Each structure stands twice: as structure tokens, then as C-alpha cells.
Amino acid sequence: MVALAPLRRSQEAFSLAVADCTIVIPTYNEAENIGVLLPQLLDHTRMRVLVVDDNSPDGTGDIVAALAECEPRVGLLRRPGKLGLGTAYIDGFRRALAEGAQFICEMDADFSHDPRYLPQLLRAAEQHYDLVIGSRYVSGGGTTDWGIVRQLISWGGNVYARAILGLPVADATGGFRCYRRSVLETIDLAAVRSNGYSFQIEMVYRTLKAGFRIGETPIIFPDRRVGQSKMSRKIVVEALINVWRLRLGLM
């Protein structure tokens, strides 16, 4: 049984109406992380959290459901099985929009995305940009605990996407970001086809083509705290192909 971190019950003043930013977190087998992560996110009183769980066999969804019983700013969207990262985010975005979120953040559950960066992402979205990416590849950003092969794959993937799609960002594959509501209302979410990590590239490309402002803010990205990476050869191949499909207008 995974121990849950203490969770303070929200004060009535911090209702869903006040918490105008929703953090969407897709999960699959993150039981060792999610009960520790959620209380840290809720320290930011403007935040609410929506976990999109793909029927994790380790009980991740049950942990979130238990926390949601005493914290109205925690939501859970259960899906019947492992349906992919892209569709998890799309389902989460739709729920967050329906619940009135003005800003929608996305992040991983494994502590590679440090909650301490959330205020600067939100501030940049409020003051300057329509999409803000927590970037590993701008001044002040970086990665830790990565082997040379993973560094080359990540860096090379971003160079590849920028060269083919003309993206004016250093970290198009970064999954720690904040959208203004207007971006997700304007983009045709039903037309998004990428379901692996190329989802992040496709969303940057569609945001840019829709005329929105994109900015980056530096983050340090460590390896996941516990558990196993979801990266696979299939996901890498999908990204290589989908970049060209986007360029040729095939998706």
C-alpha cells in the first residue's frame, strides 16, 4: 500500500471558481509518485488538478479518488485502458475547458517536472504569451541524470522538428507547459493525430499556425524520481513520421 502525503482540506475561499488554472496530468502506474505530488501542487491556491488515469493496474486512480474525497480541487478522469499520451491530454483539456479553466497546464507525474516552476509558467502566460513551454534548451535550463544517448535523442529530436516545421522554439518536445484557454478553444482538438511524444510538437505547430504567441521559460529537468520511463522505439518513430506529415499537410 502506497502511503499518502498529508493533504490539507481547502478553505472555502479557494473554490473551483477561484482556482482558475487546471493542471492536467496523464498517469499510468504512477502510484509511487501521485500521492506525494498532488499536495505539492495544491500549495498553489490558484491551481486545481485533473488526473487522467488509464486504468493503472497499480491503483494510481484509486489513490487520486481517495484524495479527491477531501479536496475539491482534485479531479479524476478514469479511462478504460492505456490509450496514449495524446488522447489523455485531449480528454483532459476538454474537461478543464468545460469546468471553466482560464489557464491549462500540463505536466508529468514523475517529478521530472518540478512543481516550483508552475508560478513562473502561469505568470508568463498571464503577462506575455498564449503558450509557455518549460524549456530545457534555453539559457538557464538543462537536464540532469541523463545518459548521452537520451540527451542526443532529445536534442536531436528538437533540432529535427525545428528544421522541418520552422518552429521558433528550442524545446518543442517539452511536456511542461501552460496554455491560455483561447488557444485550446481555437485549435481543433479533434484534428490532433499524434498520440505519443510527438503530440507536444504537433500542439506547438498548431498553436503557431493559429497565430498565437509562444514563449519559453527555463527549467531543470531531472530523471524521473521512481518508476519506469514510458518512452519506446514506437514513440520515437511516430515522432519522426508525424513531423513530415504535419509539414506536408497530411494531418
Secondary structure, 3 states (H helix, E strand, C coil): CCCCCCCCCCCCCCCCCCCCEEEEEEECCCHHHHHHHHHHHCCCCCEEEEEEECCCCCCHHHHHHHHHCCCCCEEEEECCCCCCHHHHHHHHHHHHHHCCCCEEEECCCCCCCCHHHHHHHHHHHHHCCCEEEEECCCCCCEECCCCHHHHHHHHHHHHHHHHHHCCCCCCCCCCCEEEEHHHHHHCCHHHCCCCCCHHHHHHHHHHHHCCCCEEEEECEECCCCCCCCCCCHHHHHHHHHHHHHHHCCCC
